[in-house]
Amino acid sequence: MPRLALYALAVCVLTVVAAVVSFVQCQWIGVVWVLMAGLSSNMAWFYLRRAKAERQRQQQTAGA
């Protein structure tokens, strides 16, 4: 798994926890945490897909 994807996934988990804590404490800043969780999950997905495409590209060039 690419390192950037792991970092983005860790940030996603931490922002979800921060959002839950904020909403439990009735703070509206939790909305910002939810938005950041969405952004970081998209980044993790992007880096995973990019690494998968790179592996496939390397396999095609090695097999040809």
KACORBEL-V503712 format. One record per helix or strand. SS is the DSSP state (2 for helix, 1 for strand). FROM is the first residue (numbers start at 0). TO is the last residue. If there is no record, write none. Layout:
SS;FROM;TO
SS;FROM;TO
This chain:
2;2;23
2;29;62
